[in-house]
Amino acid sequence: MGATEGHGKGYVPCMGHDRLLPLYDPLHKLLGMASVNRPLVDQAGIRPGHRVLEIGCGTGNLALLAKRLHPDAEVVGLDPDPKALARARRKAGRKALPVRLDRGFAEDLPYPDASFDRVLSAFMFHHLGPDEKGEALREARRVLKPGGSLHLLDYGEATATSGGVATHRSHRNWRPHGDSGDRVAALMREAGFADPAEVAHRVTRALGRVAYYRATAPRA
Ligand SMILES: C[S@@+](CC[C@H](N)C(=O)[O-])C[C@H]1O[C@@H](n2cnc3c(N)ncnc32)[C@H](O)[C@@H]1O
């Protein structure tokens, strides 16, 4: 387990350990994670003028993809790891993609109520403990505008053959069968979301089973 303390509250960084962070982007490429991120951005239905938040943006892959595909949306990425954020900032500069990158925790978002149209998250949820998952979902719900939506991608419940090479044990919340879709949807419902659902899944050799979830902030 590689929980990083020393920046205040602890968190599990990208590869489970700080010193493995330089390997994250090469591995991201090798495992074809960009191709599983793209459907999440498409699923979110981002429109010009939308304010979009990615929680757990790490080195910025999903946030930068969202900005590249939707240049007229305002994209904000948040992560507790200053080293990952520094990498994300360098990449944003190189690609000339203006994305705001903030340090913070999904369980305590530094944003006002009802300030985003979309909240995205990819491969972050399994980094959280059971209580943190509920808190993070409540925070996502709080910062979403009424009718706004949360789009989450993470390892899903593995079948006997679907555990990919990336489902490593370095995460403190690593579960041999991931979170089941029902469990994630139930947590979303408890957090006040209106219509939580696993909307799709993919099984890849490298990643195993990954699941896509959607939930909407109630309009009333
Ligand atoms: C596997 S990386 C995913 C990064 C990025 N979303 C991507 O798809 O490339 C998981 C990220 O979750 C972040 N994380 C861990 N605990 C967190 C928390 N409590 N709140 C927000 N992010 C967290 C880690 O620092 C790490 O950058």
The ligand as an SDF file (V2000), in Angstrom:
LIG
                    3D

 27 29  0  0  0  0  0  0  0  0999 V2000
   -4.8710    6.2260  -11.3240 C   0  0  0  0  0  0  0  0  0  0  0  0
   -4.7800    7.9610  -11.1390 S   0  0  0  0  0  0  0  0  0  0  0  0
   -5.9220    8.5080  -12.3980 C   0  0  0  0  0  0  0  0  0  0  0  0
   -5.5350    9.8130  -12.9670 C   0  0  0  0  0  0  0  0  0  0  0  0
   -6.4020   10.3060  -14.1360 C   0  0  0  0  0  0  0  0  0  0  0  0
   -7.7890   10.4050  -13.7650 N   0  0  0  0  0  0  0  0  0  0  0  0
   -6.2490    9.4390  -15.3570 C   0  0  0  0  0  0  0  0  0  0  0  0
   -7.2380    8.7880  -15.7540 O   0  0  0  0  0  0  0  0  0  0  0  0
   -5.1590    9.4200  -15.9280 O   0  0  0  0  0  0  0  0  0  0  0  0
   -5.7560    8.2170   -9.6490 C   0  0  0  0  0  0  0  0  0  0  0  0
   -5.6290    9.6290   -9.1010 C   0  0  0  0  0  0  0  0  0  0  0  0
   -6.5420    9.7660   -7.9940 O   0  0  0  0  0  0  0  0  0  0  0  0
   -5.9190   10.6650   -7.0950 C   0  0  0  0  0  0  0  0  0  0  0  0
   -6.5540   10.5840   -5.7700 N   0  0  0  0  0  0  0  0  0  0  0  0
   -6.2670    9.7380   -4.7590 C   0  0  0  0  0  0  0  0  0  0  0  0
   -7.0160   10.0460   -3.6820 N   0  0  0  0  0  0  0  0  0  0  0  0
   -7.7980   11.1010   -4.0400 C   0  0  0  0  0  0  0  0  0  0  0  0
   -8.7760   11.8760   -3.3660 C   0  0  0  0  0  0  0  0  0  0  0  0
   -9.0890   11.6320   -2.0940 N   0  0  0  0  0  0  0  0  0  0  0  0
   -9.3650   12.8960   -4.0290 N   0  0  0  0  0  0  0  0  0  0  0  0
   -9.0430   13.1640   -5.3240 C   0  0  0  0  0  0  0  0  0  0  0  0
   -8.1290   12.4610   -6.0060 N   0  0  0  0  0  0  0  0  0  0  0  0
   -7.5090   11.4450   -5.3800 C   0  0  0  0  0  0  0  0  0  0  0  0
   -4.4570   10.2590   -7.0890 C   0  0  0  0  0  0  0  0  0  0  0  0
   -3.6180   11.2740   -6.5870 O   0  0  0  0  0  0  0  0  0  0  0  0
   -4.2420    9.9610   -8.5610 C   0  0  0  0  0  0  0  0  0  0  0  0
   -3.7190   11.0930   -9.2330 O   0  0  0  0  0  0  0  0  0  0  0  0
  1  2  1  0
  2  3  1  0
  2 10  1  0
  3  4  1  0
  4  5  1  0
  5  6  1  0
  5  7  1  0
  7  8  2  0
  7  9  1  0
 10 11  1  0
 11 12  1  0
 11 26  1  0
 12 13  1  0
 13 14  1  0
 13 24  1  0
 14 15  1  0
 14 23  1  0
 15 16  2  0
 16 17  1  0
 17 18  1  0
 17 23  2  0
 18 19  1  0
 18 20  2  0
 20 21  1  0
 21 22  2  0
 22 23  1  0
 24 25  1  0
 24 26  1  0
 26 27  1  0
M  CHG  2   2   1   9  -1
M  END
$$$$
